[in-house]
Amino acid sequence: MTQPHRNILVVAHAHREDTVQAADRVISALRVAGATPVLAADDHADLIAALPELADVATLDVEVSVAAIELAIVLGGDGTILRAAELVREGTAPVLGINMGHVGFLAEIERDELDDAVRRVIARDYFVEDRLALHVRVKDSIDAVMYETWALNEATVEKASRERMLEVVIEIDGRPLSSFGCDGVVVSTPTGSTAYNFSAGGPVIWPTVEAIAVVPLSAHALFAKPLVVGPEHAVAIEVLERTNGVGILWCDGRRSHELPPGARVVVRRSDRPVRLARLHPSAFTDRLVRKFQLPVEGWRGPVVQDSPAVGSGS
């Protein structure tokens, strides 16, 4: 019986020697296992410059469509993982992050587990975790849609000039909440709660909690605290006409659009989550401690009691 053809996308930040070597190892292992490694066009050019022998590797959207990709193996930090999620957005492939950077909060494993990760990908020994994503729509002053995109981490409305201040009004489900001057507003998913949202003083949200965080940046207002709303709610940020200058929308720090006075950015839950491949269950608490090197010295741990104490009443 003929085995189905398997296309595995390899996404690599190919401007570092260790990442180039890791990509070479992954591509070789996939070929030995009978799978077809695939590279995005930009990665293809960068890797060939370093390793000419990879010239015959298939290119995404040339020899192989995104719909035919089974899984994406990502070698890099969070920025590379966000780029991979963008590359496979129109397909169904999950993303497996192997951290080659520093914090690498989205990554599943570290570089020293690379060979085992490839083996498990080939064996399909992983599970998929769906992460809430955002659908982002920009409308002009007459309510015409100017731009649409999505975000895994956050959508941020920011001032475009350092010396300017944005005048905005926050709206929840079509009802105004508060207006103020500020440097910007971050609308974050639980996945993005440890990224820009975290730096801005927003809450850390466990990935299992379905919620959207709204965090004003340097707001000149009494009521401008971080908000957490349910995923069924729509959040809008309107750049008021009295704003002196323009704003800019950034999604995941990768996609941007200018916001003139009168523009409205409407953010709601996307119908399509981002799919992350996981090799083993991991407590989110442990991930926070490990990635942020949080101090836990002196922790005694829970008391394990084999049987109820005498007189405990339970």
Secondary structure as GFF3:
##gff-version 3
##sequence-region A 1 314
A	DSSP	beta_strand	7	12	.	.	.	ID=ss1
A	DSSP	alpha_helix	17	32	.	.	.	ID=ss2
A	DSSP	beta_strand	36	39	.	.	.	ID=ss3
A	DSSP	alpha_helix	41	50	.	.	.	ID=ss4
A	DSSP	three_ten_helix	52	54	.	.	.	ID=ss5
A	DSSP	beta_strand	58	59	.	.	.	ID=ss6
A	DSSP	three_ten_helix	66	68	.	.	.	ID=ss7
A	DSSP	beta_strand	69	76	.	.	.	ID=ss8
A	DSSP	alpha_helix	78	87	.	.	.	ID=ss9
A	DSSP	beta_strand	95	99	.	.	.	ID=ss10
A	DSSP	beta_strand	109	110	.	.	.	ID=ss11
A	DSSP	three_ten_helix	111	113	.	.	.	ID=ss12
A	DSSP	alpha_helix	114	122	.	.	.	ID=ss13
A	DSSP	beta_strand	127	131	.	.	.	ID=ss14
A	DSSP	beta_strand	134	139	.	.	.	ID=ss15
A	DSSP	beta_strand	145	151	.	.	.	ID=ss16
A	DSSP	beta_strand	154	159	.	.	.	ID=ss17
A	DSSP	beta_strand	166	172	.	.	.	ID=ss18
A	DSSP	beta_strand	175	182	.	.	.	ID=ss19
A	DSSP	beta_strand	184	188	.	.	.	ID=ss20
A	DSSP	three_ten_helix	191	194	.	.	.	ID=ss21
A	DSSP	alpha_helix	196	199	.	.	.	ID=ss22
A	DSSP	beta_strand	212	217	.	.	.	ID=ss23
A	DSSP	beta_strand	227	229	.	.	.	ID=ss24
A	DSSP	beta_strand	235	239	.	.	.	ID=ss25
A	DSSP	beta_strand	247	251	.	.	.	ID=ss26
A	DSSP	beta_strand	255	259	.	.	.	ID=ss27
A	DSSP	beta_strand	264	269	.	.	.	ID=ss28
A	DSSP	beta_strand	274	278	.	.	.	ID=ss29
A	DSSP	alpha_helix	284	292	.	.	.	ID=ss30
###
